[in-house]
Amino acid sequence: MKKATKVLALILAMAMMACTLVACGSSADTTAADANTETAADTETEAADTEAAETEDAEEAAPAEGGTITFGTNAEFPPFEFVTANGVIGEFDGIDMAIAKQIAEENGMTAAIENMEFDSLLVALQNGQIDAVIAGMTITEERAEAVDFSMPYYTATQVMIVKEDSDIASAADMADKKICVIQGYTGEVCVNDMGYPYESFKKGTEAVMELVNGKCDVVVIDSATAAKYVSDNEGLKIVEDPDAFESEEYAIAVQKGNTELLDMINKAIEAKLADGTISELAVQYTEAASEE
């Protein structure tokens, strides 16, 4: 009887052990299956997020046909950009504004303008606040590290605006003079590189009025804009110094890597240079400025 009892106990123990092993195996299998399911779900989620991000980037690469392309500018730089009662884009007019409008319209879009301080333009572009910058902006190595530039559409140089009786005949003559420049413009860079002290203003009109009122001796600024200010203010003249001021090229800036928008702009600029449109605009606005 005792022997039978021992055998029965042994059988029950083995049965319980088998159940325990089965139970452990089921738990492990379930955990592994759950882990695989979670991994697959995470992979699908990451893939969906990546696809959405790529789609969003593609949509932001360039404004779609029928949409709006927003250009940033600093409308204090006649004859390239300025504010007037009846501009080509709202209240904004000038050579650059006419070019911007044509680029947009030729691609089935509408041009809009965001007017801001010159120093804020590239930051606004990098932040996606605007699609492109057209503001008589000179191509420089430093700027080219932050944005992509279109092909040049205009060549200019820096000049000095002085009073008609001024003894300034070259850049070297500015050494002991009070110099005014516009903040962020190439003129400021040039004067700074020469090592001369200067005062900077946010608007060209402010700098020129300092000269008109006898509070400074010279304003260094781009040639086309200088011609506008001289025509608007009696008693001023332009002094050139090709040895001190090299020619510079204006271009339109877009976000780094935005090849779709850049190609669209380059195609338009190339056509306008070839058919003389930009030259005609330059003559039109320069002559209009001299007649005012």
Contacts in CASP RR format, 6 or more apart in sequence:
PFRMAT RR
TARGET T0000
AUTHOR 0000-0000-0000
METHOD contacts of the structure
MODEL  1
MKKATKVLALILAMAMMACTLVACGSSADTTAADANTETAADTETEAADT
EAAETEDAEEAAPAEGGTITFGTNAEFPPFEFVTANGVIGEFDGIDMAIA
KQIAEENGMTAAIENMEFDSLLVALQNGQIDAVIAGMTITEERAEAVDFS
MPYYTATQVMIVKEDSDIASAADMADKKICVIQGYTGEVCVNDMGYPYES
FKKGTEAVMELVNGKCDVVVIDSATAAKYVSDNEGLKIVEDPDAFESEEY
AIAVQKGNTELLDMINKAIEAKLADGTISELAVQYTEAASEE
60 128 0 8 1.000
61 258 0 8 1.000
61 259 0 8 1.000
61 260 0 8 1.000
61 261 0 8 1.000
62 131 0 8 1.000
62 258 0 8 1.000
62 260 0 8 1.000
62 261 0 8 1.000
62 264 0 8 1.000
63 69 0 8 1.000
63 70 0 8 1.000
63 109 0 8 1.000
63 131 0 8 1.000
63 261 0 8 1.000
65 107 0 8 1.000
65 108 0 8 1.000
65 109 0 8 1.000
66 108 0 8 1.000
66 109 0 8 1.000
66 110 0 8 1.000
67 108 0 8 1.000
67 109 0 8 1.000
67 110 0 8 1.000
68 104 0 8 1.000
68 109 0 8 1.000
68 110 0 8 1.000
68 111 0 8 1.000
68 112 0 8 1.000
69 100 0 8 1.000
69 103 0 8 1.000
69 104 0 8 1.000
69 107 0 8 1.000
69 109 0 8 1.000
69 110 0 8 1.000
69 111 0 8 1.000
69 112 0 8 1.000
69 131 0 8 1.000
69 132 0 8 1.000
69 261 0 8 1.000
70 111 0 8 1.000
70 112 0 8 1.000
70 113 0 8 1.000
70 114 0 8 1.000
70 130 0 8 1.000
70 131 0 8 1.000
70 132 0 8 1.000
71 100 0 8 1.000
71 111 0 8 1.000
71 112 0 8 1.000
71 113 0 8 1.000
71 114 0 8 1.000
71 130 0 8 1.000
71 131 0 8 1.000
71 132 0 8 1.000
71 133 0 8 1.000
71 134 0 8 1.000
72 113 0 8 1.000
72 114 0 8 1.000
72 115 0 8 1.000
72 116 0 8 1.000
72 121 0 8 1.000
72 124 0 8 1.000
72 125 0 8 1.000
72 130 0 8 1.000
72 132 0 8 1.000
72 133 0 8 1.000
72 134 0 8 1.000
72 135 0 8 1.000
73 81 0 8 1.000
73 92 0 8 1.000
73 96 0 8 1.000
73 97 0 8 1.000
73 100 0 8 1.000
73 113 0 8 1.000
73 114 0 8 1.000
73 115 0 8 1.000
73 116 0 8 1.000
73 121 0 8 1.000
73 133 0 8 1.000
73 134 0 8 1.000
73 135 0 8 1.000
74 81 0 8 1.000
74 115 0 8 1.000
74 116 0 8 1.000
74 117 0 8 1.000
74 118 0 8 1.000
74 121 0 8 1.000
74 135 0 8 1.000
75 81 0 8 1.000
75 82 0 8 1.000
75 83 0 8 1.000
75 92 0 8 1.000
75 113 0 8 1.000
75 115 0 8 1.000
76 82 0 8 1.000
76 118 0 8 1.000
76 182 0 8 1.000
76 202 0 8 1.000
76 203 0 8 1.000
76 204 0 8 1.000
76 205 0 8 1.000
77 135 0 8 1.000
77 136 0 8 1.000
77 204 0 8 1.000
77 222 0 8 1.000
77 225 0 8 1.000
78 94 0 8 1.000
78 225 0 8 1.000
78 228 0 8 1.000
78 229 0 8 1.000
78 285 0 8 1.000
78 289 0 8 1.000
79 94 0 8 1.000
79 95 0 8 1.000
79 224 0 8 1.000
79 225 0 8 1.000
79 228 0 8 1.000
79 282 0 8 1.000
79 285 0 8 1.000
79 286 0 8 1.000
79 288 0 8 1.000
79 289 0 8 1.000
80 94 0 8 1.000
80 95 0 8 1.000
80 96 0 8 1.000
80 135 0 8 1.000
80 136 0 8 1.000
80 224 0 8 1.000
80 225 0 8 1.000
80 250 0 8 1.000
80 285 0 8 1.000
81 92 0 8 1.000
81 93 0 8 1.000
81 94 0 8 1.000
81 95 0 8 1.000
81 96 0 8 1.000
81 97 0 8 1.000
81 134 0 8 1.000
81 135 0 8 1.000
81 136 0 8 1.000
82 92 0 8 1.000
82 93 0 8 1.000
82 94 0 8 1.000
83 91 0 8 1.000
83 92 0 8 1.000
83 93 0 8 1.000
83 115 0 8 1.000
84 91 0 8 1.000
84 92 0 8 1.000
84 93 0 8 1.000
85 91 0 8 1.000
86 93 0 8 1.000
87 93 0 8 1.000
87 94 0 8 1.000
87 97 0 8 1.000
88 94 0 8 1.000
88 97 0 8 1.000
88 98 0 8 1.000
88 101 0 8 1.000
89 97 0 8 1.000
89 100 0 8 1.000
89 101 0 8 1.000
89 111 0 8 1.000
89 112 0 8 1.000
89 113 0 8 1.000
90 113 0 8 1.000
92 113 0 8 1.000
92 115 0 8 1.000
94 281 0 8 1.000
94 285 0 8 1.000
95 154 0 8 1.000
95 278 0 8 1.000
95 281 0 8 1.000
95 282 0 8 1.000
95 285 0 8 1.000
96 134 0 8 1.000
96 135 0 8 1.000
96 136 0 8 1.000
97 113 0 8 1.000
97 134 0 8 1.000
98 281 0 8 1.000
98 285 0 8 1.000
99 134 0 8 1.000
99 153 0 8 1.000
99 269 0 8 1.000
99 272 0 8 1.000
99 278 0 8 1.000
99 281 0 8 1.000
100 111 0 8 1.000
100 113 0 8 1.000
100 134 0 8 1.000
101 111 0 8 1.000
102 268 0 8 1.000
102 272 0 8 1.000
102 277 0 8 1.000
103 111 0 8 1.000
103 264 0 8 1.000
103 265 0 8 1.000
103 268 0 8 1.000
103 269 0 8 1.000
104 110 0 8 1.000
104 111 0 8 1.000
105 111 0 8 1.000
106 268 0 8 1.000
107 264 0 8 1.000
107 268 0 8 1.000
114 124 0 8 1.000
114 129 0 8 1.000
114 130 0 8 1.000
116 124 0 8 1.000
117 183 0 8 1.000
117 202 0 8 1.000
118 135 0 8 1.000
118 182 0 8 1.000
118 183 0 8 1.000
118 184 0 8 1.000
118 185 0 8 1.000
118 202 0 8 1.000
119 183 0 8 1.000
119 184 0 8 1.000
121 130 0 8 1.000
121 133 0 8 1.000
121 135 0 8 1.000
121 137 0 8 1.000
121 253 0 8 1.000
122 133 0 8 1.000
122 143 0 8 1.000
122 146 0 8 1.000
122 147 0 8 1.000
122 253 0 8 1.000
124 130 0 8 1.000
124 133 0 8 1.000
125 131 0 8 1.000
125 132 0 8 1.000
125 133 0 8 1.000
125 147 0 8 1.000
125 253 0 8 1.000
125 254 0 8 1.000
125 255 0 8 1.000
126 146 0 8 1.000
126 147 0 8 1.000
126 255 0 8 1.000
128 255 0 8 1.000
131 254 0 8 1.000
131 261 0 8 1.000
132 252 0 8 1.000
132 253 0 8 1.000
132 254 0 8 1.000
132 261 0 8 1.000
132 265 0 8 1.000
133 147 0 8 1.000
133 252 0 8 1.000
133 253 0 8 1.000
133 254 0 8 1.000
134 252 0 8 1.000
136 154 0 8 1.000
136 222 0 8 1.000
136 250 0 8 1.000
137 143 0 8 1.000
137 250 0 8 1.000
137 251 0 8 1.000
137 252 0 8 1.000
137 253 0 8 1.000
138 156 0 8 1.000
138 186 0 8 1.000
138 248 0 8 1.000
138 249 0 8 1.000
138 250 0 8 1.000
139 149 0 8 1.000
139 152 0 8 1.000
139 248 0 8 1.000
139 249 0 8 1.000
139 250 0 8 1.000
139 251 0 8 1.000
140 186 0 8 1.000
140 189 0 8 1.000
143 149 0 8 1.000
143 253 0 8 1.000
146 256 0 8 1.000
147 253 0 8 1.000
147 254 0 8 1.000
147 255 0 8 1.000
147 256 0 8 1.000
148 253 0 8 1.000
148 254 0 8 1.000
148 255 0 8 1.000
148 256 0 8 1.000
148 257 0 8 1.000
148 258 0 8 1.000
148 259 0 8 1.000
148 262 0 8 1.000
149 251 0 8 1.000
149 252 0 8 1.000
149 253 0 8 1.000
150 251 0 8 1.000
150 252 0 8 1.000
150 253 0 8 1.000
150 254 0 8 1.000
150 262 0 8 1.000
150 265 0 8 1.000
150 266 0 8 1.000
150 269 0 8 1.000
151 251 0 8 1.000
151 266 0 8 1.000
151 269 0 8 1.000
151 270 0 8 1.000
152 249 0 8 1.000
152 250 0 8 1.000
152 251 0 8 1.000
153 250 0 8 1.000
153 251 0 8 1.000
153 252 0 8 1.000
153 269 0 8 1.000
153 272 0 8 1.000
153 273 0 8 1.000
153 278 0 8 1.000
154 249 0 8 1.000
154 250 0 8 1.000
154 278 0 8 1.000
154 282 0 8 1.000
155 247 0 8 1.000
155 248 0 8 1.000
155 249 0 8 1.000
155 250 0 8 1.000
156 222 0 8 1.000
156 223 0 8 1.000
156 224 0 8 1.000
156 247 0 8 1.000
156 248 0 8 1.000
156 249 0 8 1.000
156 250 0 8 1.000
157 222 0 8 1.000
157 223 0 8 1.000
157 240 0 8 1.000
157 242 0 8 1.000
157 245 0 8 1.000
157 246 0 8 1.000
157 247 0 8 1.000
157 248 0 8 1.000
158 186 0 8 1.000
158 187 0 8 1.000
158 190 0 8 1.000
158 220 0 8 1.000
158 221 0 8 1.000
158 222 0 8 1.000
158 223 0 8 1.000
158 245 0 8 1.000
158 248 0 8 1.000
159 220 0 8 1.000
159 221 0 8 1.000
159 222 0 8 1.000
159 223 0 8 1.000
159 226 0 8 1.000
159 238 0 8 1.000
159 239 0 8 1.000
159 240 0 8 1.000
159 241 0 8 1.000
159 245 0 8 1.000
160 168 0 8 1.000
160 171 0 8 1.000
160 174 0 8 1.000
160 218 0 8 1.000
160 219 0 8 1.000
160 220 0 8 1.000
160 238 0 8 1.000
160 239 0 8 1.000
160 240 0 8 1.000
160 241 0 8 1.000
161 208 0 8 1.000
161 211 0 8 1.000
161 218 0 8 1.000
161 219 0 8 1.000
161 220 0 8 1.000
161 221 0 8 1.000
161 226 0 8 1.000
161 229 0 8 1.000
161 230 0 8 1.000
161 236 0 8 1.000
161 237 0 8 1.000
161 238 0 8 1.000
161 239 0 8 1.000
162 168 0 8 1.000
162 211 0 8 1.000
162 217 0 8 1.000
162 218 0 8 1.000
162 219 0 8 1.000
162 236 0 8 1.000
162 237 0 8 1.000
162 239 0 8 1.000
163 211 0 8 1.000
163 214 0 8 1.000
163 217 0 8 1.000
163 235 0 8 1.000
163 236 0 8 1.000
163 237 0 8 1.000
164 235 0 8 1.000
164 236 0 8 1.000
164 237 0 8 1.000
166 217 0 8 1.000
166 218 0 8 1.000
166 237 0 8 1.000
166 239 0 8 1.000
167 173 0 8 1.000
168 174 0 8 1.000
168 177 0 8 1.000
168 217 0 8 1.000
168 218 0 8 1.000
168 239 0 8 1.000
169 239 0 8 1.000
170 239 0 8 1.000
170 241 0 8 1.000
170 243 0 8 1.000
170 244 0 8 1.000
171 194 0 8 1.000
171 241 0 8 1.000
171 243 0 8 1.000
171 244 0 8 1.000
171 245 0 8 1.000
172 244 0 8 1.000
174 191 0 8 1.000
174 194 0 8 1.000
174 196 0 8 1.000
174 217 0 8 1.000
174 218 0 8 1.000
174 220 0 8 1.000
175 196 0 8 1.000
177 216 0 8 1.000
177 217 0 8 1.000
177 218 0 8 1.000
178 199 0 8 1.000
178 215 0 8 1.000
178 216 0 8 1.000
178 217 0 8 1.000
178 218 0 8 1.000
179 191 0 8 1.000
179 196 0 8 1.000
179 197 0 8 1.000
179 198 0 8 1.000
179 199 0 8 1.000
179 216 0 8 1.000
179 217 0 8 1.000
179 218 0 8 1.000
179 219 0 8 1.000
179 220 0 8 1.000
180 198 0 8 1.000
180 199 0 8 1.000
180 200 0 8 1.000
180 201 0 8 1.000
180 207 0 8 1.000
180 210 0 8 1.000
180 211 0 8 1.000
180 216 0 8 1.000
180 218 0 8 1.000
180 219 0 8 1.000
180 220 0 8 1.000
181 187 0 8 1.000
181 188 0 8 1.000
181 191 0 8 1.000
181 198 0 8 1.000
181 199 0 8 1.000
181 200 0 8 1.000
181 201 0 8 1.000
181 207 0 8 1.000
181 219 0 8 1.000
181 220 0 8 1.000
181 221 0 8 1.000
182 188 0 8 1.000
182 200 0 8 1.000
182 201 0 8 1.000
182 202 0 8 1.000
182 203 0 8 1.000
182 204 0 8 1.000
182 207 0 8 1.000
182 221 0 8 1.000
183 200 0 8 1.000
183 201 0 8 1.000
183 202 0 8 1.000
184 200 0 8 1.000
185 221 0 8 1.000
185 222 0 8 1.000
186 222 0 8 1.000
186 248 0 8 1.000
187 220 0 8 1.000
187 221 0 8 1.000
187 222 0 8 1.000
188 198 0 8 1.000
188 200 0 8 1.000
188 220 0 8 1.000
190 220 0 8 1.000
190 244 0 8 1.000
190 245 0 8 1.000
191 198 0 8 1.000
191 220 0 8 1.000
192 198 0 8 1.000
194 244 0 8 1.000
198 220 0 8 1.000
199 210 0 8 1.000
199 216 0 8 1.000
201 207 0 8 1.000
201 210 0 8 1.000
204 219 0 8 1.000
204 221 0 8 1.000
204 225 0 8 1.000
204 229 0 8 1.000
205 229 0 8 1.000
207 216 0 8 1.000
207 219 0 8 1.000
207 221 0 8 1.000
208 219 0 8 1.000
208 229 0 8 1.000
208 233 0 8 1.000
208 236 0 8 1.000
210 216 0 8 1.000
210 219 0 8 1.000
211 217 0 8 1.000
211 218 0 8 1.000
211 219 0 8 1.000
211 236 0 8 1.000
212 233 0 8 1.000
212 236 0 8 1.000
218 239 0 8 1.000
219 226 0 8 1.000
219 229 0 8 1.000
221 229 0 8 1.000
222 248 0 8 1.000
223 238 0 8 1.000
223 240 0 8 1.000
224 282 0 8 1.000
224 286 0 8 1.000
226 238 0 8 1.000
227 238 0 8 1.000
227 286 0 8 1.000
227 289 0 8 1.000
227 290 0 8 1.000
228 286 0 8 1.000
228 289 0 8 1.000
229 236 0 8 1.000
230 236 0 8 1.000
230 237 0 8 1.000
230 238 0 8 1.000
231 289 0 8 1.000
231 290 0 8 1.000
231 292 0 8 1.000
232 289 0 8 1.000
232 292 0 8 1.000
252 265 0 8 1.000
252 269 0 8 1.000
254 261 0 8 1.000
254 262 0 8 1.000
254 265 0 8 1.000
255 261 0 8 1.000
269 278 0 8 1.000
271 277 0 8 1.000
272 278 0 8 1.000
END
